[in-house]
Each structure stands twice: as C-alpha cells, then as structure tokens.
C-alpha cells in the first residue's frame, strides 16, 4: 500500500496557447487522434451493446449520442489532467456479461478505482503478469464472438467487409486499422455489386474520413 503519487505537477499544465499558434502544423496529428478515438470508441460501444443486448430491432443503439458525449467529455477531462486517454474500453463486455447494465455499475467501479490507487504497487505487479491479463482478454473475446453469427455471411457485400475488420485488427495490431479497412471497402463493394442504394451518407462520410486518416497517418 501507499499514498497515490501527487498529480498536481501535470494537472492543467497543457499549453493550449501553443497548440493554437501551431494549429496548421498540428492538424494532421489532431485528425489522426480524432479518428483513432472515435472509431476505437465506436467499436467498443457496438461490442459492449451487443453483449448487453441493447440493440433495437434495427440493430441500432438508441441515444448513442449520449454515449459519445460522455466518452468525449472524459477524454477531454483526462487530457487536461495529464492522464492517458480516458475512453470506452471493450473489456467492459466482461462486466456486462456478468449482469451489469445500469449506471450503478459505473459508480461502483469508480469507487473501486479510487481505492485501487492506494494499492497500486500490488495491482501493478499482478496486472503486469501476462497469464492474468491474457486470460481475461480471451474471455472477453469469446463473449464478442457470439455476435459474429449474426453477420449475413451469405451476402458478400456484408460478409467481406466484416471479415476484413475482424481479421484486419490483429494483423494491423490496431482496432482502428481493421475498422478502417472494412469501412473503406464496404461502399466500394456495394457499388461494384450494383447496390449503391444500400448506402447512406454516413457510409460515404466514414469511408472518406478513414481514407484521409490513412493518408495522413502514412504522411506523418
């Protein structure tokens, strides 16, 4: 046990003025961070909501804008406090699978995290032991694979992008890398199949933004 480290040397020390003075040079980095956070969050939210069976009859998440707003607020607050990204994590599916689906779960977990700060030495030692964390990730992976059965594999315009997403993630070692691959291919394969009417404006916008993201990422 021990007292938590003093965070004050890094809290609210962000040099916002310098960012605005060099905004043009920093735009590529800003876009990259934005796309990484947005699509990483989107993938986590869809995965957790599917495990919690919170999708409606149209396979959509109701009031998803509130989820993104909470995630965005946490990201900004964490950055201002000098912390690593405070965002949605897919490991939450394990809690959902255990029955946690309300805001009370978040409150209890927050209290546990506050208490964990005083036990950081032993928690760090346990978390750094690969067999502990890998087993948890395997369990989360098993829970997530349940939704794969709902993909329309007989429809190649749906199955191919889905396949590229969940195989592209491990091969690119990046959640957003796999998601980008599938989302960019999705409108292309729909057009080539003569089914462009299946696309909405968000499909085009997502594909365009992710293409821009990959261009900026490779041009850093």
GROMACS elastic network, one bead per residue, 0.5 to 0.9 nm:
[ bonds ]
;  ai    aj funct       b0    kb
    1   117     6  0.88087   500
    1   118     6  0.55277   500
    1   120     6  0.70138   500
    1   121     6  0.66623   500
    1   122     6  0.75951   500
    2     5     6  0.88770   500
    2   117     6  0.82645   500
    2   118     6  0.52847   500
    2   119     6  0.65777   500
    2   120     6  0.75494   500
    2   121     6  0.77906   500
    3     6     6  0.86907   500
    3   117     6  0.75788   500
    3   118     6  0.55367   500
    3   119     6  0.84597   500
    3   120     6  0.89029   500
    4     7     6  0.84374   500
    4   117     6  0.56886   500
    4   118     6  0.58701   500
    4   119     6  0.86196   500
    4   120     6  0.77365   500
    5   117     6  0.87831   500
    6     9     6  0.73250   500
    7    10     6  0.59262   500
    7    11     6  0.61235   500
    7    81     6  0.80429   500
    7    82     6  0.82632   500
    8    12     6  0.81597   500
    8    13     6  0.88418   500
    8    81     6  0.85250   500
    9    12     6  0.86248   500
    9    13     6  0.75672   500
   10    13     6  0.54291   500
   10    14     6  0.80251   500
   10    80     6  0.86043   500
   10    81     6  0.65979   500
   10    82     6  0.53504   500
   10    83     6  0.84592   500
   11    14     6  0.79720   500
   11    79     6  0.88337   500
   11    80     6  0.64391   500
   11    82     6  0.54794   500
   11    83     6  0.84299   500
   12    15     6  0.86782   500
   12    79     6  0.85285   500
   12    80     6  0.51007   500
   12    81     6  0.54270   500
   12    82     6  0.70217   500
   13    16     6  0.88588   500
   13    80     6  0.72770   500
   13    81     6  0.77532   500
   13    82     6  0.74221   500
   14    17     6  0.87632   500
   14    79     6  0.81616   500
   14    80     6  0.63343   500
   14    81     6  0.83965   500
   14    82     6  0.75783   500
   15    18     6  0.56479   500
   15    19     6  0.67842   500
   16    19     6  0.51192   500
   16    20     6  0.65685   500
   16    21     6  0.88179   500
   17    20     6  0.53671   500
   17    21     6  0.63278   500
   17    22     6  0.88421   500
   18    22     6  0.62669   500
   18    23     6  0.83029   500
   19    22     6  0.52987   500
   19    23     6  0.56400   500
   19    26     6  0.74193   500
   20    24     6  0.83847   500
   20    26     6  0.88788   500
   21    24     6  0.82509   500
   22    25     6  0.55843   500
   22    26     6  0.62595   500
   22    27     6  0.87469   500
   23    26     6  0.50457   500
   23    27     6  0.59662   500
   23    30     6  0.89762   500
   24    27     6  0.53928   500
   24    28     6  0.82831   500
   25    28     6  0.72032   500
   25    29     6  0.82994   500
   26    29     6  0.53362   500
   26    30     6  0.61322   500
   26    31     6  0.87107   500
   27    31     6  0.60980   500
   27    32     6  0.85445   500
   28    31     6  0.51778   500
   28    32     6  0.61813   500
   28    33     6  0.86819   500
   28   213     6  0.83928   500
   28   216     6  0.59229   500
   28   217     6  0.78028   500
   28   219     6  0.87192   500
   28   220     6  0.75398   500
   29    32     6  0.50653   500
   29    33     6  0.61539   500
   29    34     6  0.84560   500
   29   216     6  0.80755   500
   29   217     6  0.82072   500
   29   220     6  0.79888   500
   30    33     6  0.52398   500
   30    34     6  0.60101   500
   30    35     6  0.86469   500
   31    35     6  0.61353   500
   31    36     6  0.84581   500
   31   212     6  0.87786   500
   31   213     6  0.68511   500
   31   216     6  0.80196   500
   32    35     6  0.53469   500
   32    36     6  0.60693   500
   32    37     6  0.85830   500
   32   213     6  0.58777   500
   32   214     6  0.83516   500
   32   216     6  0.71209   500
   32   217     6  0.65750   500
   33    36     6  0.50939   500
   33    37     6  0.60822   500
   33    38     6  0.84680   500
   34    37     6  0.53171   500
   34    38     6  0.59889   500
   34    39     6  0.85359   500
   35    38     6  0.51254   500
   35    39     6  0.59446   500
   35    40     6  0.79955   500
   35   176     6  0.78810   500
   35   209     6  0.79901   500
   35   210     6  0.73275   500
   35   213     6  0.68354   500
   36    39     6  0.57455   500
   36    40     6  0.58012   500
   36    41     6  0.83152   500
   36   175     6  0.84579   500
   36   176     6  0.59015   500
   36   177     6  0.87268   500
   36   213     6  0.87570   500
   37    40     6  0.51768   500
   37    41     6  0.58950   500
   37    42     6  0.84371   500
   37    72     6  0.89150   500
   37    75     6  0.88454   500
   37    85     6  0.87065   500
   37    87     6  0.78582   500
   37   176     6  0.84302   500
   38    41     6  0.51968   500
   38    42     6  0.60932   500
   38    43     6  0.87107   500
   38    68     6  0.83646   500
   38    72     6  0.87899   500
   38   176     6  0.88678   500
   39    43     6  0.60457   500
   39    44     6  0.84672   500
   39   175     6  0.81023   500
   39   176     6  0.59232   500
   39   179     6  0.73320   500
   39   180     6  0.82895   500
   40    43     6  0.52814   500
   40    44     6  0.63081   500
   40    45     6  0.86681   500
   40    87     6  0.89637   500
   40    88     6  0.81918   500
   40    89     6  0.85881   500
   40   175     6  0.61640   500
   40   176     6  0.56826   500
   40   179     6  0.83784   500
   41    44     6  0.50976   500
   41    45     6  0.60023   500
   41    46     6  0.85404   500
   41    68     6  0.78641   500
   41    71     6  0.78391   500
   41    87     6  0.70632   500
   41    88     6  0.56839   500
   41    89     6  0.74565   500
   41    90     6  0.86113   500
   42    45     6  0.51492   500
   42    46     6  0.61346   500
   42    47     6  0.84984   500
   42    68     6  0.83207   500
   42    88     6  0.87688   500
   43    46     6  0.53457   500
   43    47     6  0.61342   500
   43    48     6  0.86427   500
   43    90     6  0.79978   500
   43   175     6  0.77997   500
   43   176     6  0.83175   500
   43   179     6  0.78084   500
   44    47     6  0.51144   500
   44    48     6  0.60768   500
   44    49     6  0.84137   500
   44    88     6  0.64371   500
   44    89     6  0.59203   500
   44    91     6  0.84386   500
   44    92     6  0.85378   500
   44    93     6  0.87157   500
   45    48     6  0.52299   500
   45    49     6  0.58727   500
   45    50     6  0.83458   500
   45    61     6  0.88501   500
   45    64     6  0.87233   500
   45    67     6  0.81474   500
   45    68     6  0.89314   500
   45    88     6  0.72230   500
   45    89     6  0.81691   500
   45    90     6  0.74347   500
   46    49     6  0.51333   500
   46    50     6  0.59560   500
   46    51     6  0.85735   500
   46    55     6  0.86414   500
   46    60     6  0.88796   500
   46    61     6  0.78043   500
   47    50     6  0.52431   500
   47    51     6  0.63485   500
   47    52     6  0.87186   500
   47    90     6  0.68290   500
   47    93     6  0.72750   500
   47   144     6  0.65120   500
   47   147     6  0.82661   500
   48    51     6  0.51008   500
   48    52     6  0.61552   500
   48    53     6  0.84874   500
   48    54     6  0.86968   500
   48    89     6  0.88202   500
   48    90     6  0.64654   500
   48    91     6  0.83225   500
   48    92     6  0.66103   500
   48    94     6  0.86788   500
   48    96     6  0.72022   500
   48   144     6  0.82010   500
   49    53     6  0.58941   500
   49    54     6  0.51242   500
   49    55     6  0.64705   500
   49    61     6  0.72910   500
   49    93     6  0.82250   500
   49    96     6  0.86837   500
   50    54     6  0.62167   500
   50    55     6  0.63619   500
   50    59     6  0.89303   500
   50    93     6  0.89055   500
   50   144     6  0.81147   500
   50   146     6  0.89684   500
   50   147     6  0.69473   500
   51    54     6  0.78335   500
   51    93     6  0.62965   500
   51    94     6  0.88007   500
   51    96     6  0.67520   500
   51    97     6  0.66098   500
   51   143     6  0.70538   500
   51   144     6  0.68811   500
   51   146     6  0.81430   500
   51   147     6  0.78475   500
   52    55     6  0.83079   500
   52    93     6  0.76962   500
   52    96     6  0.57650   500
   52    97     6  0.69308   500
   52    99     6  0.82521   500
   52   100     6  0.85082   500
   52   101     6  0.69112   500
   53    56     6  0.83525   500
   54    59     6  0.87778   500
   54    60     6  0.83954   500
   54    61     6  0.65959   500
   54    62     6  0.81091   500
   55    58     6  0.74726   500
   55    60     6  0.51395   500
   55    61     6  0.50489   500
   55    62     6  0.73791   500
   56    59     6  0.51512   500
   56    60     6  0.54684   500
   56    61     6  0.65032   500
   56    62     6  0.72341   500
   57    60     6  0.73894   500
   58    61     6  0.87798   500
   60    64     6  0.85813   500
   61    64     6  0.55786   500
   62    65     6  0.83283   500
   63    66     6  0.57164   500
   63    67     6  0.72487   500
   64    67     6  0.50880   500
   64    68     6  0.64419   500
   64    69     6  0.86213   500
   65    68     6  0.51359   500
   65    69     6  0.60546   500
   65    70     6  0.86591   500
   66    70     6  0.61646   500
   66    71     6  0.85436   500
   67    70     6  0.52583   500
   67    71     6  0.62293   500
   67    72     6  0.85998   500
   68    72     6  0.59431   500
   68    73     6  0.84762   500
   69    72     6  0.50941   500
   69    73     6  0.60826   500
   69    74     6  0.85481   500
   70    73     6  0.51766   500
   70    74     6  0.61740   500
   70    75     6  0.85939   500
   71    74     6  0.51588   500
   71    75     6  0.61399   500
   71    76     6  0.87475   500
   71    86     6  0.76586   500
   71    87     6  0.55933   500
   71    88     6  0.64524   500
   72    75     6  0.50145   500
   72    76     6  0.62634   500
   72    77     6  0.85796   500
   72    86     6  0.87633   500
   72    87     6  0.76780   500
   73    76     6  0.52626   500
   73    77     6  0.60829   500
   73    78     6  0.84759   500
   74    77     6  0.50785   500
   74    78     6  0.59033   500
   74    79     6  0.84360   500
   74    85     6  0.83373   500
   74    86     6  0.56164   500
   74    87     6  0.65685   500
   75    78     6  0.52450   500
   75    79     6  0.61686   500
   75    80     6  0.87012   500
   75    84     6  0.87302   500
   75    85     6  0.57441   500
   75    87     6  0.58922   500
   76    79     6  0.51580   500
   76    80     6  0.62291   500
   76    81     6  0.86585   500
   76    85     6  0.84350   500
   76    86     6  0.81056   500
   77    80     6  0.52069   500
   77    81     6  0.62791   500
   77    82     6  0.87867   500
   77    83     6  0.87435   500
   77    86     6  0.80074   500
   78    81     6  0.50828   500
   78    82     6  0.63534   500
   78    83     6  0.51739   500
   78    84     6  0.68132   500
   78    85     6  0.62893   500
   78    86     6  0.55541   500
   78    87     6  0.89203   500
   79    82     6  0.50428   500
   79    83     6  0.54954   500
   79    84     6  0.67695   500
   79    85     6  0.66156   500
   79    86     6  0.78213   500
   80    83     6  0.75414   500
   83    86     6  0.75284   500
   88    91     6  0.88620   500
   88    92     6  0.80989   500
   89    92     6  0.60079   500
   89    93     6  0.85116   500
   90    93     6  0.59080   500
   90    94     6  0.83907   500
   90   140     6  0.79799   500
   91    94     6  0.57883   500
   91    95     6  0.77189   500
   91   136     6  0.83025   500
   91   137     6  0.73573   500
   91   140     6  0.63347   500
   92    95     6  0.52875   500
   92    96     6  0.64028   500
   92    97     6  0.86782   500
   92   140     6  0.85475   500
   93    97     6  0.59931   500
   93    98     6  0.85601   500
   93   140     6  0.64406   500
   93   143     6  0.74538   500
   93   144     6  0.78411   500
   94    97     6  0.51116   500
   94    98     6  0.63885   500
   94    99     6  0.89551   500
   94   100     6  0.89575   500
   94   136     6  0.83087   500
   94   139     6  0.75629   500
   94   140     6  0.57875   500
   94   143     6  0.77064   500
   95    98     6  0.50589   500
   95    99     6  0.66010   500
   95   100     6  0.55598   500
   95   101     6  0.81697   500
   95   105     6  0.84643   500
   96    99     6  0.51419   500
   96   101     6  0.58423   500
   97   100     6  0.71671   500
   97   101     6  0.89162   500
   97   143     6  0.76255   500
  100   103     6  0.86643   500
  100   104     6  0.83583   500
  100   105     6  0.59142   500
  100   106     6  0.88978   500
  101   104     6  0.83179   500
  101   105     6  0.70304   500
  102   105     6  0.58169   500
  102   106     6  0.75715   500
  103   106     6  0.52847   500
  103   107     6  0.65900   500
  103   108     6  0.89284   500
  104   107     6  0.50474   500
  104   108     6  0.62595   500
  104   109     6  0.85936   500
  105   108     6  0.52373   500
  105   109     6  0.61402   500
  105   110     6  0.85469   500
  106   109     6  0.51216   500
  106   110     6  0.60499   500
  106   111     6  0.86868   500
  107   110     6  0.51006   500
  107   111     6  0.63735   500
  107   112     6  0.87463   500
  108   111     6  0.51867   500
  108   112     6  0.62976   500
  108   113     6  0.87244   500
  109   113     6  0.61655   500
  109   114     6  0.86750   500
  110   113     6  0.50759   500
  110   114     6  0.63088   500
  110   115     6  0.87483   500
  111   114     6  0.51065   500
  111   115     6  0.63376   500
  111   116     6  0.85498   500
  112   115     6  0.51189   500
  112   116     6  0.60005   500
  112   117     6  0.88926   500
  113   117     6  0.65865   500
  114   117     6  0.55837   500
  114   118     6  0.78196   500
  115   118     6  0.58527   500
  115   119     6  0.72563   500
  116   119     6  0.50255   500
  116   120     6  0.61053   500
  116   123     6  0.75948   500
  117   120     6  0.52067   500
  117   121     6  0.88843   500
  117   123     6  0.89686   500
  118   121     6  0.82305   500
  119   122     6  0.59233   500
  119   123     6  0.62006   500
  119   124     6  0.85846   500
  120   123     6  0.50633   500
  120   124     6  0.58025   500
  120   125     6  0.84649   500
  121   124     6  0.52946   500
  121   125     6  0.63424   500
  121   126     6  0.88621   500
  122   125     6  0.50559   500
  122   126     6  0.62735   500
  122   127     6  0.85596   500
  123   126     6  0.51747   500
  123   127     6  0.59081   500
  123   128     6  0.83300   500
  124   127     6  0.51311   500
  124   128     6  0.58988   500
  124   129     6  0.87202   500
  125   128     6  0.53003   500
  125   129     6  0.67440   500
  126   129     6  0.54035   500
  126   130     6  0.86279   500
  126   132     6  0.72202   500
  126   133     6  0.86638   500
  127   130     6  0.73513   500
  127   132     6  0.67578   500
  127   133     6  0.63575   500
  128   131     6  0.89873   500
  128   132     6  0.81298   500
  128   133     6  0.78276   500
  129   132     6  0.57945   500
  129   133     6  0.69981   500
  129   134     6  0.88700   500
  130   133     6  0.54285   500
  130   134     6  0.57794   500
  130   135     6  0.83533   500
  131   134     6  0.52846   500
  131   135     6  0.60557   500
  131   136     6  0.87662   500
  132   135     6  0.56290   500
  132   136     6  0.67859   500
  133   136     6  0.52390   500
  133   137     6  0.63544   500
  133   138     6  0.87634   500
  134   137     6  0.50651   500
  134   138     6  0.61715   500
  134   139     6  0.86991   500
  135   138     6  0.51188   500
  135   139     6  0.63792   500
  135   140     6  0.87862   500
  136   139     6  0.51638   500
  136   140     6  0.63346   500
  136   141     6  0.86536   500
  137   140     6  0.50019   500
  137   141     6  0.60560   500
  137   142     6  0.86330   500
  138   142     6  0.62653   500
  138   143     6  0.87630   500
  139   142     6  0.51834   500
  139   143     6  0.64445   500
  139   144     6  0.88076   500
  140   143     6  0.51454   500
  140   144     6  0.62907   500
  140   145     6  0.87826   500
  141   144     6  0.50955   500
  141   145     6  0.62198   500
  142   145     6  0.52769   500
  142   146     6  0.70928   500
  143   146     6  0.58418   500
  143   147     6  0.82585   500
  144   147     6  0.60666   500
  144   148     6  0.76950   500
  145   148     6  0.52931   500
  145   149     6  0.76751   500
  146   149     6  0.61514   500
  146   150     6  0.80206   500
  147   150     6  0.54779   500
  147   151     6  0.73981   500
  148   151     6  0.55640   500
  148   162     6  0.88078   500
  149   152     6  0.81098   500
  149   153     6  0.85917   500
  150   153     6  0.85194   500
  151   154     6  0.87265   500
  151   155     6  0.89189   500
  151   158     6  0.73331   500
  151   159     6  0.66366   500
  151   162     6  0.76437   500
  152   155     6  0.55820   500
  152   156     6  0.80204   500
  152   157     6  0.89626   500
  152   158     6  0.61502   500
  152   159     6  0.60312   500
  153   156     6  0.64072   500
  153   157     6  0.87740   500
  153   158     6  0.67780   500
  153   160     6  0.79621   500
  153   162     6  0.87956   500
  154   157     6  0.89352   500
  154   158     6  0.82597   500
  154   159     6  0.70793   500
  155   158     6  0.54981   500
  155   159     6  0.59599   500
  155   160     6  0.84043   500
  156   160     6  0.54372   500
  156   161     6  0.82297   500
  156   189     6  0.85074   500
  157   160     6  0.60374   500
  157   161     6  0.69992   500
  157   186     6  0.69020   500
  157   187     6  0.87334   500
  157   189     6  0.58694   500
  157   190     6  0.58673   500
  157   193     6  0.75730   500
  157   195     6  0.88166   500
  158   161     6  0.59719   500
  158   162     6  0.64220   500
  158   163     6  0.88044   500
  158   186     6  0.74995   500
  158   189     6  0.89254   500
  158   190     6  0.87021   500
  159   162     6  0.51511   500
  159   163     6  0.60060   500
  159   164     6  0.86025   500
  160   163     6  0.50655   500
  160   164     6  0.61668   500
  160   165     6  0.86609   500
  160   182     6  0.78962   500
  160   185     6  0.84254   500
  160   186     6  0.80613   500
  160   189     6  0.85558   500
  161   164     6  0.50496   500
  161   165     6  0.62161   500
  161   166     6  0.89565   500
  161   179     6  0.89396   500
  161   181     6  0.76565   500
  161   183     6  0.68191   500
  161   184     6  0.84258   500
  161   185     6  0.61438   500
  161   186     6  0.55197   500
  161   189     6  0.84206   500
  162   165     6  0.51422   500
  162   166     6  0.65342   500
  162   167     6  0.85987   500
  162   179     6  0.87936   500
  162   182     6  0.62575   500
  162   183     6  0.87532   500
  162   186     6  0.87017   500
  163   166     6  0.56037   500
  163   167     6  0.60421   500
  163   168     6  0.80142   500
  163   182     6  0.77549   500
  164   167     6  0.53155   500
  164   168     6  0.53440   500
  164   169     6  0.82782   500
  164   178     6  0.67286   500
  164   179     6  0.80618   500
  164   181     6  0.64812   500
  164   182     6  0.53297   500
  164   185     6  0.85659   500
  165   168     6  0.50694   500
  165   169     6  0.61957   500
  165   175     6  0.84975   500
  165   177     6  0.82065   500
  165   179     6  0.50429   500
  165   180     6  0.76085   500
  165   181     6  0.63088   500
  165   183     6  0.80253   500
  166   169     6  0.55334   500
  166   170     6  0.74410   500
  166   175     6  0.87094   500
  166   178     6  0.64614   500
  166   179     6  0.78302   500
  166   182     6  0.86415   500
  167   170     6  0.60289   500
  167   171     6  0.65163   500
  167   172     6  0.87117   500
  167   178     6  0.70311   500
  168   171     6  0.51392   500
  168   172     6  0.57753   500
  168   173     6  0.80103   500
  168   174     6  0.80534   500
  168   175     6  0.81716   500
  168   177     6  0.67550   500
  168   179     6  0.75521   500
  168   180     6  0.89043   500
  168   181     6  0.70106   500
  168   182     6  0.81565   500
  169   172     6  0.54100   500
  169   173     6  0.56802   500
  169   174     6  0.52316   500
  169   175     6  0.50067   500
  169   176     6  0.73408   500
  169   177     6  0.60604   500
  169   179     6  0.71774   500
  170   174     6  0.67571   500
  170   175     6  0.78439   500
  170   178     6  0.77344   500
  171   174     6  0.79025   500
  171   177     6  0.89298   500
  171   178     6  0.80762   500
  172   175     6  0.79766   500
  172   176     6  0.89539   500
  172   177     6  0.59887   500
  172   178     6  0.67345   500
  173   177     6  0.75552   500
  173   178     6  0.83740   500
  174   178     6  0.65016   500
  174   179     6  0.86892   500
  175   178     6  0.55006   500
  175   179     6  0.62756   500
  175   180     6  0.85510   500
  176   180     6  0.57773   500
  176   181     6  0.84515   500
  177   180     6  0.51979   500
  177   181     6  0.63402   500
  177   182     6  0.89338   500
  177   214     6  0.85754   500
  178   181     6  0.51864   500
  178   182     6  0.64863   500
  178   183     6  0.87289   500
  179   182     6  0.53149   500
  179   183     6  0.60861   500
  179   184     6  0.84964   500
  180   183     6  0.52332   500
  180   184     6  0.59702   500
  180   185     6  0.84690   500
  180   206     6  0.85967   500
  180   207     6  0.75899   500
  180   210     6  0.57438   500
  180   211     6  0.77261   500
  180   213     6  0.87856   500
  180   214     6  0.82588   500
  181   184     6  0.54456   500
  181   185     6  0.62466   500
  181   186     6  0.86287   500
  181   210     6  0.84779   500
  182   185     6  0.52288   500
  182   186     6  0.59796   500
  183   186     6  0.51407   500
  183   187     6  0.73773   500
  183   203     6  0.74551   500
  183   206     6  0.69533   500
  183   207     6  0.57265   500
  183   210     6  0.78959   500
  184   187     6  0.65611   500
  184   188     6  0.70958   500
  184   203     6  0.85750   500
  184   204     6  0.85653   500
  184   206     6  0.76170   500
  184   208     6  0.75895   500
  184   210     6  0.69986   500
  184   211     6  0.69707   500
  185   188     6  0.51520   500
  185   189     6  0.60754   500
  185   190     6  0.85570   500
  185   207     6  0.79463   500
  186   189     6  0.54874   500
  186   190     6  0.62911   500
  186   191     6  0.87975   500
  186   203     6  0.79704   500
  186   207     6  0.81641   500
  187   190     6  0.50142   500
  187   191     6  0.61522   500
  187   192     6  0.86253   500
  187   196     6  0.73320   500
  187   198     6  0.89192   500
  187   199     6  0.68386   500
  187   203     6  0.67343   500
  187   204     6  0.68812   500
  187   207     6  0.74937   500
  188   191     6  0.52328   500
  188   192     6  0.62349   500
  188   193     6  0.86080   500
  188   196     6  0.87619   500
  189   192     6  0.50296   500
  189   193     6  0.60623   500
  189   194     6  0.86199   500
  189   195     6  0.85348   500
  189   196     6  0.89182   500
  190   193     6  0.51098   500
  190   194     6  0.63012   500
  190   195     6  0.50234   500
  190   196     6  0.54448   500
  190   197     6  0.84737   500
  190   198     6  0.74518   500
  190   199     6  0.76912   500
  191   194     6  0.50707   500
  191   195     6  0.56472   500
  191   197     6  0.86466   500
  191   199     6  0.89664   500
  192   195     6  0.75811   500
  192   196     6  0.82828   500
  193   196     6  0.78777   500
  194   197     6  0.82558   500
  195   198     6  0.57921   500
  195   199     6  0.78808   500
  196   199     6  0.55637   500
  196   200     6  0.87509   500
  197   200     6  0.76840   500
  199   202     6  0.80529   500
  199   203     6  0.60904   500
  199   204     6  0.75117   500
  200   203     6  0.55422   500
  200   204     6  0.69456   500
  200   205     6  0.89531   500
  201   204     6  0.53097   500
  201   205     6  0.61396   500
  201   206     6  0.85695   500
  202   206     6  0.58398   500
  202   207     6  0.83719   500
  203   206     6  0.52548   500
  203   207     6  0.61674   500
  203   208     6  0.86033   500
  204   207     6  0.52285   500
  204   208     6  0.61392   500
  204   209     6  0.86065   500
  205   208     6  0.51514   500
  205   209     6  0.60850   500
  205   210     6  0.85114   500
  206   209     6  0.51971   500
  206   210     6  0.60168   500
  206   211     6  0.84478   500
  207   210     6  0.52451   500
  207   211     6  0.60663   500
  207   212     6  0.85811   500
  208   211     6  0.51749   500
  208   212     6  0.62349   500
  208   213     6  0.85711   500
  209   212     6  0.50230   500
  209   213     6  0.60615   500
  209   214     6  0.87533   500
  210   214     6  0.62059   500
  210   215     6  0.85373   500
  211   214     6  0.52207   500
  211   215     6  0.62595   500
  211   216     6  0.86569   500
  212   215     6  0.50545   500
  212   216     6  0.60967   500
  212   217     6  0.84126   500
  213   216     6  0.51849   500
  213   217     6  0.59464   500
  213   218     6  0.86140   500
  214   218     6  0.61551   500
  214   219     6  0.84380   500
  215   218     6  0.53486   500
  215   219     6  0.60879   500
  215   220     6  0.88241   500
  216   220     6  0.62123   500
  217   220     6  0.55985   500
